[in-house]
């Protein structure tokens, strides 16, 4: 994966940091997606309730 060059400790640390940042960004994206989904569902329910009360 990294070729013939051996993985130096600093490079391994950097790779671990990079993986942590990537997974954190991915988790953040998933969290934001779920949050948007929740807001959409909530607004739909609220609209339905308000429409039901107005009639």
mmCIF file of the N, C-alpha and C atoms, coordinates in Angstrom:
data_MODEL
# 
_entry.id   MODEL 
# 
loop_
_atom_site.group_PDB 
_atom_site.id 
_atom_site.type_symbol 
_atom_site.label_atom_id 
_atom_site.label_alt_id 
_atom_site.label_comp_id 
_atom_site.label_asym_id 
_atom_site.label_entity_id 
_atom_site.label_seq_id 
_atom_site.pdbx_PDB_ins_code 
_atom_site.Cartn_x 
_atom_site.Cartn_y 
_atom_site.Cartn_z 
_atom_site.occupancy 
_atom_site.B_iso_or_equiv 
_atom_site.pdbx_formal_charge 
_atom_site.auth_seq_id 
_atom_site.auth_comp_id 
_atom_site.auth_asym_id 
_atom_site.auth_atom_id 
_atom_site.pdbx_PDB_model_num 
ATOM 1   N N  . UNK A 1 1  ? 0.824   -1.194 0.000  1.00 0.00 ? 1  UNK A N  1 
ATOM 2   C CA . UNK A 1 1  ? 0.000   0.000  0.000  1.00 0.00 ? 1  UNK A CA 1 
ATOM 3   C C  . UNK A 1 1  ? 0.866   1.255  0.000  1.00 0.00 ? 1  UNK A C  1 
ATOM 4   N N  . UNK A 1 2  ? 1.914   1.248  0.838  1.00 0.00 ? 2  UNK A N  1 
ATOM 5   C CA . UNK A 1 2  ? 2.803   2.403  0.931  1.00 0.00 ? 2  UNK A CA 1 
ATOM 6   C C  . UNK A 1 2  ? 4.069   2.218  0.111  1.00 0.00 ? 2  UNK A C  1 
ATOM 7   N N  . UNK A 1 3  ? 4.150   1.130  -0.652 1.00 0.00 ? 3  UNK A N  1 
ATOM 8   C CA . UNK A 1 3  ? 5.334   0.878  -1.459 1.00 0.00 ? 3  UNK A CA 1 
ATOM 9   C C  . UNK A 1 3  ? 6.425   0.234  -0.634 1.00 0.00 ? 3  UNK A C  1 
ATOM 10  N N  . UNK A 1 4  ? 7.685   0.372  -1.101 1.00 0.00 ? 4  UNK A N  1 
ATOM 11  C CA . UNK A 1 4  ? 8.813   -0.284 -0.447 1.00 0.00 ? 4  UNK A CA 1 
ATOM 12  C C  . UNK A 1 4  ? 9.289   0.494  0.772  1.00 0.00 ? 4  UNK A C  1 
ATOM 13  N N  . UNK A 1 5  ? 8.995   1.786  0.840  1.00 0.00 ? 5  UNK A N  1 
ATOM 14  C CA . UNK A 1 5  ? 9.490   2.597  1.957  1.00 0.00 ? 5  UNK A CA 1 
ATOM 15  C C  . UNK A 1 5  ? 8.836   2.171  3.264  1.00 0.00 ? 5  UNK A C  1 
ATOM 16  N N  . UNK A 1 6  ? 9.643   1.963  4.291  1.00 0.00 ? 6  UNK A N  1 
ATOM 17  C CA . UNK A 1 6  ? 9.093   1.574  5.589  1.00 0.00 ? 6  UNK A CA 1 
ATOM 18  C C  . UNK A 1 6  ? 8.335   2.740  6.218  1.00 0.00 ? 6  UNK A C  1 
ATOM 19  N N  . UNK A 1 7  ? 7.356   2.402  7.031  1.00 0.00 ? 7  UNK A N  1 
ATOM 20  C CA . UNK A 1 7  ? 6.526   3.417  7.663  1.00 0.00 ? 7  UNK A CA 1 
ATOM 21  C C  . UNK A 1 7  ? 7.248   3.962  8.900  1.00 0.00 ? 7  UNK A C  1 
ATOM 22  N N  . UNK A 1 8  ? 7.647   5.208  8.852  1.00 0.00 ? 8  UNK A N  1 
ATOM 23  C CA . UNK A 1 8  ? 8.304   5.825  10.002 1.00 0.00 ? 8  UNK A CA 1 
ATOM 24  C C  . UNK A 1 8  ? 7.257   6.166  11.054 1.00 0.00 ? 8  UNK A C  1 
ATOM 25  N N  . UNK A 1 9  ? 7.657   6.252  12.319 1.00 0.00 ? 9  UNK A N  1 
ATOM 26  C CA . UNK A 1 9  ? 6.694   6.544  13.387 1.00 0.00 ? 9  UNK A CA 1 
ATOM 27  C C  . UNK A 1 9  ? 5.900   7.831  13.148 1.00 0.00 ? 9  UNK A C  1 
ATOM 28  N N  . UNK A 1 10 ? 6.579   8.880  12.682 1.00 0.00 ? 10 UNK A N  1 
ATOM 29  C CA . UNK A 1 10 ? 5.879   10.143 12.455 1.00 0.00 ? 10 UNK A CA 1 
ATOM 30  C C  . UNK A 1 10 ? 4.865   9.999  11.328 1.00 0.00 ? 10 UNK A C  1 
ATOM 31  N N  . UNK A 1 11 ? 5.241   9.235  10.319 1.00 0.00 ? 11 UNK A N  1 
ATOM 32  C CA . UNK A 1 11 ? 4.338   9.029  9.190  1.00 0.00 ? 11 UNK A CA 1 
ATOM 33  C C  . UNK A 1 11 ? 3.141   8.168  9.600  1.00 0.00 ? 11 UNK A C  1 
ATOM 34  N N  . UNK A 1 12 ? 3.407   7.191  10.452 1.00 0.00 ? 12 UNK A N  1 
ATOM 35  C CA . UNK A 1 12 ? 2.321   6.345  10.954 1.00 0.00 ? 12 UNK A CA 1 
ATOM 36  C C  . UNK A 1 12 ? 1.361   7.179  11.793 1.00 0.00 ? 12 UNK A C  1 
ATOM 37  N N  . UNK A 1 13 ? 1.936   8.088  12.584 1.00 0.00 ? 13 UNK A N  1 
ATOM 38  C CA . UNK A 1 13 ? 1.125   8.965  13.417 1.00 0.00 ? 13 UNK A CA 1 
ATOM 39  C C  . UNK A 1 13 ? 0.270   9.870  12.537 1.00 0.00 ? 13 UNK A C  1 
ATOM 40  N N  . UNK A 1 14 ? 0.883   10.377 11.479 1.00 0.00 ? 14 UNK A N  1 
ATOM 41  C CA . UNK A 1 14 ? 0.185   11.254 10.543 1.00 0.00 ? 14 UNK A CA 1 
ATOM 42  C C  . UNK A 1 14 ? -0.954  10.499 9.856  1.00 0.00 ? 14 UNK A C  1 
ATOM 43  N N  . UNK A 1 15 ? -0.681  9.248  9.487  1.00 0.00 ? 15 UNK A N  1 
ATOM 44  C CA . UNK A 1 15 ? -1.704  8.425  8.839  1.00 0.00 ? 15 UNK A CA 1 
ATOM 45  C C  . UNK A 1 15 ? -2.862  8.168  9.793  1.00 0.00 ? 15 UNK A C  1 
ATOM 46  N N  . UNK A 1 16 ? -2.552  7.864  11.048 1.00 0.00 ? 16 UNK A N  1 
ATOM 47  C CA . UNK A 1 16 ? -3.589  7.629  12.055 1.00 0.00 ? 16 UNK A CA 1 
ATOM 48  C C  . UNK A 1 16 ? -4.418  8.891  12.261 1.00 0.00 ? 16 UNK A C  1 
ATOM 49  N N  . UNK A 1 17 ? -3.743  10.032 12.289 1.00 0.00 ? 17 UNK A N  1 
ATOM 50  C CA . UNK A 1 17 ? -4.435  11.315 12.444 1.00 0.00 ? 17 UNK A CA 1 
ATOM 51  C C  . UNK A 1 17 ? -5.357  11.562 11.254 1.00 0.00 ? 17 UNK A C  1 
ATOM 52  N N  . UNK A 1 18 ? -4.855  11.248 10.058 1.00 0.00 ? 18 UNK A N  1 
ATOM 53  C CA . UNK A 1 18 ? -5.636  11.442 8.831  1.00 0.00 ? 18 UNK A CA 1 
ATOM 54  C C  . UNK A 1 18 ? -6.888  10.570 8.848  1.00 0.00 ? 18 UNK A C  1 
ATOM 55  N N  . UNK A 1 19 ? -6.733  9.319  9.285  1.00 0.00 ? 19 UNK A N  1 
ATOM 56  C CA . UNK A 1 19 ? -7.867  8.395  9.367  1.00 0.00 ? 19 UNK A CA 1 
ATOM 57  C C  . UNK A 1 19 ? -8.882  8.908  10.387 1.00 0.00 ? 19 UNK A C  1 
ATOM 58  N N  . UNK A 1 20 ? -8.383  9.431  11.513 1.00 0.00 ? 20 UNK A N  1 
ATOM 59  C CA . UNK A 1 20 ? -9.274  9.964  12.543 1.00 0.00 ? 20 UNK A CA 1 
ATOM 60  C C  . UNK A 1 20 ? -10.062 11.153 12.016 1.00 0.00 ? 20 UNK A C  1 
ATOM 61  N N  . UNK A 1 21 ? -9.379  12.027 11.289 1.00 0.00 ? 21 UNK A N  1 
ATOM 62  C CA . UNK A 1 21 ? -10.042 13.201 10.712 1.00 0.00 ? 21 UNK A CA 1 
ATOM 63  C C  . UNK A 1 21 ? -11.091 12.771 9.691  1.00 0.00 ? 21 UNK A C  1 
ATOM 64  N N  . UNK A 1 22 ? -10.738 11.789 8.862  1.00 0.00 ? 22 UNK A N  1 
ATOM 65  C CA . UNK A 1 22 ? -11.669 11.297 7.847  1.00 0.00 ? 22 UNK A CA 1 
ATOM 66  C C  . UNK A 1 22 ? -12.922 10.708 8.489  1.00 0.00 ? 22 UNK A C  1 
ATOM 67  N N  . UNK A 1 23 ? -12.737 9.856  9.499  1.00 0.00 ? 23 UNK A N  1 
ATOM 68  C CA . UNK A 1 23 ? -13.883 9.216  10.139 1.00 0.00 ? 23 UNK A CA 1 
ATOM 69  C C  . UNK A 1 23 ? -14.728 10.246 10.884 1.00 0.00 ? 23 UNK A C  1 
ATOM 70  N N  . UNK A 1 24 ? -14.059 11.257 11.448 1.00 0.00 ? 24 UNK A N  1 
ATOM 71  C CA . UNK A 1 24 ? -14.796 12.308 12.151 1.00 0.00 ? 24 UNK A CA 1 
ATOM 72  C C  . UNK A 1 24 ? -15.644 13.108 11.163 1.00 0.00 ? 24 UNK A C  1 
ATOM 73  N N  . UNK A 1 25 ? -15.071 13.417 10.003 1.00 0.00 ? 25 UNK A N  1 
ATOM 74  C CA . UNK A 1 25 ? -15.807 14.156 8.974  1.00 0.00 ? 25 UNK A CA 1 
ATOM 75  C C  . UNK A 1 25 ? -16.985 13.331 8.461  1.00 0.00 ? 25 UNK A C  1 
ATOM 76  N N  . UNK A 1 26 ? -16.765 12.031 8.308  1.00 0.00 ? 26 UNK A N  1 
ATOM 77  C CA . UNK A 1 26 ? -17.823 11.144 7.842  1.00 0.00 ? 26 UNK A CA 1 
ATOM 78  C C  . UNK A 1 26 ? -18.946 11.078 8.869  1.00 0.00 ? 26 UNK A C  1 
ATOM 79  N N  . UNK A 1 27 ? -18.582 10.957 10.140 1.00 0.00 ? 27 UNK A N  1 
ATOM 80  C CA . UNK A 1 27 ? -19.581 10.911 11.204 1.00 0.00 ? 27 UNK A CA 1 
ATOM 81  C C  . UNK A 1 27 ? -20.358 12.217 11.260 1.00 0.00 ? 27 UNK A C  1 
ATOM 82  N N  . UNK A 1 28 ? -19.655 13.329 11.038 1.00 0.00 ? 28 UNK A N  1 
ATOM 83  C CA . UNK A 1 28 ? -20.303 14.638 11.053 1.00 0.00 ? 28 UNK A CA 1 
ATOM 84  C C  . UNK A 1 28 ? -21.300 14.750 9.902  1.00 0.00 ? 28 UNK A C  1 
ATOM 85  N N  . UNK A 1 29 ? -20.917 14.240 8.732  1.00 0.00 ? 29 UNK A N  1 
ATOM 86  C CA . UNK A 1 29 ? -21.806 14.275 7.570  1.00 0.00 ? 29 UNK A CA 1 
ATOM 87  C C  . UNK A 1 29 ? -23.051 13.428 7.812  1.00 0.00 ? 29 UNK A C  1 
ATOM 88  N N  . UNK A 1 30 ? -22.860 12.252 8.404  1.00 0.00 ? 30 UNK A N  1 
ATOM 89  C CA . UNK A 1 30 ? -23.986 11.364 8.712  1.00 0.00 ? 30 UNK A CA 1 
ATOM 90  C C  . UNK A 1 30 ? -24.904 12.027 9.735  1.00 0.00 ? 30 UNK A C  1 
ATOM 91  N N  . UNK A 1 31 ? -24.292 12.657 10.748 1.00 0.00 ? 31 UNK A N  1 
ATOM 92  C CA . UNK A 1 31 ? -25.066 13.330 11.788 1.00 0.00 ? 31 UNK A CA 1 
ATOM 93  C C  . UNK A 1 31 ? -25.898 14.460 11.187 1.00 0.00 ? 31 UNK A C  1 
ATOM 94  N N  . UNK A 1 32 ? -25.276 15.235 10.300 1.00 0.00 ? 32 UNK A N  1 
ATOM 95  C CA . UNK A 1 32 ? -25.973 16.354 9.664  1.00 0.00 ? 32 UNK A CA 1 
ATOM 96  C C  . UNK A 1 32 ? -27.109 15.837 8.777  1.00 0.00 ? 32 UNK A C  1 
ATOM 97  N N  . UNK A 1 33 ? -26.864 14.718 8.085  1.00 0.00 ? 33 UNK A N  1 
ATOM 98  C CA . UNK A 1 33 ? -27.896 14.118 7.236  1.00 0.00 ? 33 UNK A CA 1 
ATOM 99  C C  . UNK A 1 33 ? -29.094 13.666 8.070  1.00 0.00 ? 33 UNK A C  1 
ATOM 100 N N  . UNK A 1 34 ? -28.811 13.000 9.205  1.00 0.00 ? 34 UNK A N  1 
ATOM 101 C CA . UNK A 1 34 ? -29.890 12.549 10.083 1.00 0.00 ? 34 UNK A CA 1 
ATOM 102 C C  . UNK A 1 34 ? -30.648 13.736 10.671 1.00 0.00 ? 34 UNK A C  1 
ATOM 103 N N  . UNK A 1 35 ? -29.915 14.791 11.014 1.00 0.00 ? 35 UNK A N  1 
ATOM 104 C CA . UNK A 1 35 ? -30.524 16.002 11.573 1.00 0.00 ? 35 UNK A CA 1 
ATOM 105 C C  . UNK A 1 35 ? -31.477 16.617 10.553 1.00 0.00 ? 35 UNK A C  1 
ATOM 106 N N  . UNK A 1 36 ? -31.047 16.705 9.286  1.00 0.00 ? 36 UNK A N  1 
ATOM 107 C CA . UNK A 1 36 ? -31.898 17.258 8.223  1.00 0.00 ? 36 UNK A CA 1 
ATOM 108 C C  . UNK A 1 36 ? -33.129 16.384 8.018  1.00 0.00 ? 36 UNK A C  1 
ATOM 109 N N  . UNK A 1 37 ? -32.943 15.074 8.083  1.00 0.00 ? 37 UNK A N  1 
ATOM 110 C CA . UNK A 1 37 ? -34.061 14.148 7.938  1.00 0.00 ? 37 UNK A CA 1 
ATOM 111 C C  . UNK A 1 37 ? -35.070 14.353 9.062  1.00 0.00 ? 37 UNK A C  1 
ATOM 112 N N  . UNK A 1 38 ? -34.568 14.503 10.293 1.00 0.00 ? 38 UNK A N  1 
ATOM 113 C CA . UNK A 1 38 ? -35.426 14.702 11.466 1.00 0.00 ? 38 UNK A CA 1 
ATOM 114 C C  . UNK A 1 38 ? -36.204 16.000 11.341 1.00 0.00 ? 38 UNK A C  1 
ATOM 115 N N  . UNK A 1 39 ? -35.525 17.060 10.900 1.00 0.00 ? 39 UNK A N  1 
ATOM 116 C CA . UNK A 1 39 ? -36.180 18.361 10.724 1.00 0.00 ? 39 UNK A CA 1 
ATOM 117 C C  . UNK A 1 39 ? -37.269 18.264 9.654  1.00 0.00 ? 39 UNK A C  1 
ATOM 118 N N  . UNK A 1 40 ? -36.978 17.573 8.560  1.00 0.00 ? 40 UNK A N  1 
ATOM 119 C CA . UNK A 1 40 ? -37.962 17.419 7.488  1.00 0.00 ? 40 UNK A CA 1 
ATOM 120 C C  . UNK A 1 40 ? -39.189 16.660 7.989  1.00 0.00 ? 40 UNK A C  1 
ATOM 121 N N  . UNK A 1 41 ? -38.962 15.582 8.730  1.00 0.00 ? 41 UNK A N  1 
ATOM 122 C CA . UNK A 1 41 ? -40.075 14.796 9.270  1.00 0.00 ? 41 UNK A CA 1 
ATOM 123 C C  . UNK A 1 41 ? -40.879 15.619 10.273 1.00 0.00 ? 41 UNK A C  1 
ATOM 124 N N  . UNK A 1 42 ? -40.185 16.362 11.121 1.00 0.00 ? 42 UNK A N  1 
ATOM 125 C CA . UNK A 1 42 ? -40.853 17.177 12.136 1.00 0.00 ? 42 UNK A CA 1 
ATOM 126 C C  . UNK A 1 42 ? -41.700 18.268 11.488 1.00 0.00 ? 42 UNK A C  1 
ATOM 127 N N  . UNK A 1 43 ? -41.138 18.931 10.477 1.00 0.00 ? 43 UNK A N  1 
ATOM 128 C CA . UNK A 1 43 ? -41.882 20.001 9.804  1.00 0.00 ? 43 UNK A CA 1 
ATOM 129 C C  . UNK A 1 43 ? -43.104 19.436 9.079  1.00 0.00 ? 43 UNK A C  1 
ATOM 130 N N  . UNK A 1 44 ? -42.972 18.235 8.537  1.00 0.00 ? 44 UNK A N  1 
ATOM 131 C CA . UNK A 1 44 ? -44.106 17.604 7.855  1.00 0.00 ? 44 UNK A CA 1 
ATOM 132 C C  . UNK A 1 44 ? -45.209 17.282 8.854  1.00 0.00 ? 44 UNK A C  1 
ATOM 133 N N  . UNK A 1 45 ? -44.833 16.741 10.006 1.00 0.00 ? 45 UNK A N  1 
ATOM 134 C CA . UNK A 1 45 ? -45.819 16.421 11.046 1.00 0.00 ? 45 UNK A CA 1 
ATOM 135 C C  . UNK A 1 45 ? -46.467 17.702 11.564 1.00 0.00 ? 45 UNK A C  1 
ATOM 136 N N  . UNK A 1 46 ? -45.651 18.733 11.807 1.00 0.00 ? 46 UNK A N  1 
ATOM 137 C CA . UNK A 1 46 ? -46.174 20.009 12.303 1.00 0.00 ? 46 UNK A CA 1 
ATOM 138 C C  . UNK A 1 46 ? -47.145 20.617 11.297 1.00 0.00 ? 46 UNK A C  1 
ATOM 139 N N  . UNK A 1 47 ? -46.799 20.556 10.022 1.00 0.00 ? 47 UNK A N  1 
ATOM 140 C CA . UNK A 1 47 ? -47.680 21.091 8.976  1.00 0.00 ? 47 UNK A CA 1 
ATOM 141 C C  . UNK A 1 47 ? -48.991 20.317 8.941  1.00 0.00 ? 47 UNK A C  1 
ATOM 142 N N  . UNK A 1 48 ? -48.914 18.996 9.086  1.00 0.00 ? 48 UNK A N  1 
ATOM 143 C CA . UNK A 1 48 ? -50.116 18.164 9.080  1.00 0.00 ? 48 UNK A CA 1 
ATOM 144 C C  . UNK A 1 48 ? -51.007 18.504 10.263 1.00 0.00 ? 48 UNK A C  1 
ATOM 145 N N  . UNK A 1 49 ? -50.409 18.689 11.433 1.00 0.00 ? 49 UNK A N  1 
ATOM 146 C CA . UNK A 1 49 ? -51.170 19.017 12.641 1.00 0.00 ? 49 UNK A CA 1 
ATOM 147 C C  . UNK A 1 49 ? -51.829 20.384 12.494 1.00 0.00 ? 49 UNK A C  1 
ATOM 148 N N  . UNK A 1 50 ? -51.073 21.356 11.990 1.00 0.00 ? 50 UNK A N  1 
ATOM 149 C CA . UNK A 1 50 ? -51.603 22.714 11.819 1.00 0.00 ? 50 UNK A CA 1 
ATOM 150 C C  . UNK A 1 50 ? -52.731 22.711 10.784 1.00 0.00 ? 50 UNK A C  1 
ATOM 151 N N  . UNK A 1 51 ? -52.546 21.990 9.690  1.00 0.00 ? 51 UNK A N  1 
ATOM 152 C CA . UNK A 1 51 ? -53.587 21.899 8.668  1.00 0.00 ? 51 UNK A CA 1 
ATOM 153 C C  . UNK A 1 51 ? -54.829 21.209 9.228  1.00 0.00 ? 51 UNK A C  1 
ATOM 154 N N  . UNK A 1 52 ? -54.610 20.188 10.054 1.00 0.00 ? 52 UNK A N  1 
ATOM 155 C CA . UNK A 1 52 ? -55.734 19.476 10.660 1.00 0.00 ? 52 UNK A CA 1 
ATOM 156 C C  . UNK A 1 52 ? -56.520 20.366 11.609 1.00 0.00 ? 52 UNK A C  1 
ATOM 157 N N  . UNK A 1 53 ? -55.849 21.270 12.310 1.00 0.00 ? 53 UNK A N  1 
ATOM 158 C CA . UNK A 1 53 ? -56.524 22.159 13.251 1.00 0.00 ? 53 UNK A CA 1 
ATOM 159 C C  . UNK A 1 53 ? -57.270 23.275 12.527 1.00 0.00 ? 53 UNK A C  1 
ATOM 160 N N  . UNK A 1 54 ? -56.767 23.683 11.363 1.00 0.00 ? 54 UNK A N  1 
ATOM 161 C CA . UNK A 1 54 ? -57.365 24.827 10.672 1.00 0.00 ? 54 UNK A CA 1 
ATOM 162 C C  . UNK A 1 54 ? -58.700 24.461 10.023 1.00 0.00 ? 54 UNK A C  1 
ATOM 163 N N  . UNK A 1 55 ? -58.921 23.159 9.764  1.00 0.00 ? 55 UNK A N  1 
ATOM 164 C CA . UNK A 1 55 ? -60.178 22.778 9.119  1.00 0.00 ? 55 UNK A CA 1 
ATOM 165 C C  . UNK A 1 55 ? -61.280 22.564 10.145 1.00 0.00 ? 55 UNK A C  1 
# 
